[in-house]
Amino acid sequence: MKIQTNETRQHILDMGYELIVAKGFTSVGLSQLLKHAQVPKGSFYHYFKSKEQFGEALIADYFDKYIERLNGLFTDKHLSANERLLTYFRYWIEFNDGVCGAEKCLVVKLSAEVSDLSESMRLVLNAGAANVVSAIAQCINSGRLDGSIKVNNAQETAEMLYQIWLGASILYKLSKDVSGLQMTLQKTEQILQGKLEF
């Protein structure tokens, strides 16, 4: 019974992600979510006390999967740390291997929308983003050790790169022109090689 319970909860989260990443959190009503997931209203409230709690769970689930994939990429010993990091940022340009790019990034989609709407959702988003930055910083540190990355401060570089990519992703959603993301990738390569100061 517990396996089925977990599967139903996960199914609701997965279907919710599809809708919310396309339409936004406030634009998706409960009836639309239930219809898309093909579950009764009682099932939703069995797992989530409110839409806000569902939003928190959705964000936490998104980051759990994201960090798992990120760690898989960042521990790939067949690539230098620099190659791992650039592969990750290339995923922002194109959806690959389950790692979402700019078009399907829940952080890009929800940050501005829910930050004023729900403090609890903002905190979950912020914690997830901090975990991503931490993983990037660890990869940068690995690159400093293997000689493939030439920066002085891994944490500051990770924070700056993540902020740049979030900004570029938001602008991409406005323009639908991938050239801004491609330019961001070129600048990222230069930053990681110590050829561009920030």
C-alpha positions as CSV (number, residue, x, y, z in Angstrom):
1,M,0.0,0.0,0.0
2,K,2.8,2.4,0.8
3,I,4.4,1.9,-2.6
4,Q,1.2,2.8,-4.3
5,T,0.8,5.8,-2.0
6,N,4.3,7.1,-2.9
7,E,3.6,6.4,-6.6
8,T,0.4,8.4,-6.5
9,R,2.0,11.3,-4.7
10,Q,5.0,11.3,-7.2
11,H,2.5,11.1,-10.1
12,I,0.8,14.3,-8.9
13,L,4.1,16.0,-8.5
14,D,5.3,15.0,-11.9
15,M,2.0,16.1,-13.6
16,G,2.1,19.3,-11.6
17,Y,5.6,20.0,-12.8
18,E,4.6,19.7,-16.4
19,L,1.8,22.2,-16.0
20,I,3.5,24.7,-13.7
21,V,6.7,24.9,-15.8
22,A,4.6,25.7,-18.8
23,K,2.0,28.0,-17.2
24,G,3.2,29.2,-13.8
25,F,2.1,28.4,-10.3
26,T,-0.8,30.9,-10.0
27,S,-2.2,30.1,-13.5
28,V,-2.7,26.4,-12.7
29,G,-5.9,25.8,-10.7
30,L,-6.5,22.7,-8.6
31,S,-9.2,21.4,-11.0
32,Q,-6.8,21.7,-13.9
33,L,-4.0,19.8,-12.0
34,L,-6.4,17.1,-10.9
35,K,-7.7,16.6,-14.5
36,H,-4.2,16.5,-15.9
37,A,-3.0,14.0,-13.2
38,Q,-6.3,12.1,-13.5
39,V,-6.7,11.8,-9.7
40,P,-9.7,12.7,-7.5
41,K,-9.7,15.8,-5.3
42,G,-9.6,13.6,-2.2
43,S,-6.3,12.1,-3.4
44,F,-4.7,15.5,-3.7
45,Y,-5.7,16.5,-0.1
46,H,-4.5,13.1,1.2
47,Y,-1.0,14.1,0.2
48,F,-1.1,17.9,0.4
49,K,-2.9,20.1,2.9
50,S,-3.0,23.0,0.4
51,K,-1.8,24.2,-3.0
52,E,1.0,26.0,-1.2
53,Q,2.2,22.8,0.5
54,F,2.0,21.1,-2.9
55,G,4.1,23.9,-4.3
56,E,6.7,23.4,-1.6
57,A,6.8,19.6,-2.2
58,L,7.0,20.2,-6.0
59,I,10.0,22.5,-5.6
60,A,11.7,20.1,-3.1
61,D,11.2,17.2,-5.4
62,Y,12.5,19.1,-8.4
63,F,15.7,20.0,-6.6
64,D,16.2,16.5,-5.2
65,K,16.1,15.1,-8.8
66,Y,18.2,18.1,-10.1
67,I,21.0,17.7,-7.5
68,E,21.1,13.9,-8.1
69,R,21.6,14.4,-11.8
70,L,24.1,17.2,-11.2
71,N,26.1,15.1,-8.8
72,G,26.2,12.3,-11.4
73,L,27.6,14.7,-14.0
74,F,30.0,16.5,-11.6
75,T,31.6,13.2,-10.5
76,D,32.1,11.9,-14.0
77,K,35.9,11.0,-13.9
78,H,36.0,10.7,-17.7
79,L,35.8,14.5,-18.0
80,S,37.9,17.2,-16.5
81,A,36.1,19.4,-14.0
82,N,36.1,22.2,-16.5
83,E,34.4,19.9,-19.1
84,R,31.9,18.7,-16.5
85,L,30.9,22.3,-15.7
86,L,30.7,23.4,-19.3
87,T,28.6,20.4,-20.1
88,Y,26.2,21.4,-17.3
89,F,25.9,24.9,-18.7
90,R,25.3,23.6,-22.2
91,Y,22.3,21.9,-20.7
92,W,20.9,25.3,-20.0
93,I,20.8,25.9,-23.7
94,E,19.2,22.6,-24.6
95,F,17.2,20.1,-22.6
96,N,19.4,17.0,-22.3
97,D,19.6,13.8,-20.2
98,G,16.8,14.9,-17.8
99,V,18.7,18.1,-16.8
100,C,16.4,21.0,-17.6
101,G,17.6,24.0,-19.5
102,A,16.4,27.5,-19.4
103,E,13.0,26.6,-21.0
104,K,12.1,24.2,-18.2
105,C,13.9,25.5,-15.2
106,L,11.6,25.7,-12.2
107,V,13.8,28.3,-10.6
108,V,13.6,30.6,-13.6
109,K,9.8,30.0,-13.8
110,L,8.9,30.5,-10.2
111,S,11.4,32.7,-8.5
112,A,9.7,36.1,-9.2
113,E,6.2,34.6,-9.1
114,V,6.3,32.9,-5.7
115,S,8.8,35.0,-3.8
116,D,6.0,37.5,-3.0
117,L,3.2,35.0,-2.9
118,S,4.6,32.4,-0.4
119,E,7.4,32.8,2.1
120,S,7.6,29.0,2.6
121,M,7.9,28.4,-1.2
122,R,10.5,31.1,-1.4
123,L,12.6,29.5,1.3
124,V,12.4,26.1,-0.4
125,L,13.4,27.7,-3.7
126,N,16.3,29.6,-2.1
127,A,17.6,26.5,-0.3
128,G,17.5,24.5,-3.6
129,A,19.3,27.2,-5.5
130,A,21.9,27.4,-2.7
131,N,22.5,23.6,-3.1
132,V,23.0,24.0,-6.8
133,V,25.5,26.8,-6.2
134,S,27.3,24.6,-3.7
135,A,27.6,21.8,-6.2
136,I,29.0,24.2,-8.8
137,A,31.5,25.5,-6.3
138,Q,32.6,22.0,-5.5
139,C,33.1,21.2,-9.2
140,I,35.1,24.5,-9.6
141,N,37.3,23.4,-6.6
142,S,37.9,20.1,-8.3
143,G,38.9,22.0,-11.5
144,R,41.3,24.1,-9.5
145,L,42.9,20.9,-8.2
146,D,43.1,19.2,-11.6
147,G,44.3,22.4,-13.3
148,S,41.4,22.7,-15.7
149,I,39.8,25.7,-14.0
150,K,41.8,28.9,-13.1
151,V,39.8,31.0,-10.7
152,N,40.7,32.3,-7.2
153,N,37.5,31.9,-5.3
154,A,35.3,28.9,-6.1
155,Q,32.3,30.0,-4.1
156,E,32.2,33.5,-5.5
157,T,32.6,32.2,-9.0
158,A,29.8,29.7,-8.6
159,E,27.4,32.3,-7.2
160,M,28.2,34.7,-10.0
161,L,27.9,32.1,-12.7
162,Y,24.6,30.9,-11.4
163,Q,23.3,34.4,-11.2
164,I,24.4,35.2,-14.8
165,W,22.8,32.0,-16.1
166,L,19.5,32.7,-14.3
167,G,19.5,36.2,-15.8
168,A,20.3,35.0,-19.3
169,S,17.6,32.4,-19.0
170,I,15.0,35.0,-18.0
171,L,16.0,37.1,-21.0
172,Y,15.9,34.0,-23.2
173,K,12.3,33.5,-22.1
174,L,11.5,37.0,-23.2
175,S,13.4,37.0,-26.6
176,K,13.2,33.3,-27.5
177,D,16.7,34.0,-29.0
178,V,19.3,31.5,-28.0
179,S,22.2,33.7,-28.9
180,G,22.2,35.3,-25.4
181,L,22.7,31.9,-23.8
182,Q,25.4,31.0,-26.3
183,M,27.2,34.3,-25.5
184,T,26.8,33.4,-21.8
185,L,28.5,30.1,-22.4
186,Q,31.4,31.8,-24.2
187,K,31.9,34.2,-21.2
188,T,31.6,31.3,-18.8
189,E,34.5,29.5,-20.6
190,Q,36.6,32.7,-20.4
191,I,35.8,33.1,-16.7
192,L,36.7,29.6,-15.8
193,Q,40.0,30.0,-17.6
194,G,40.8,33.2,-15.8
195,K,40.6,35.2,-19.0
196,L,37.7,37.4,-18.0
197,E,37.5,39.2,-14.6
198,F,34.2,39.8,-12.9
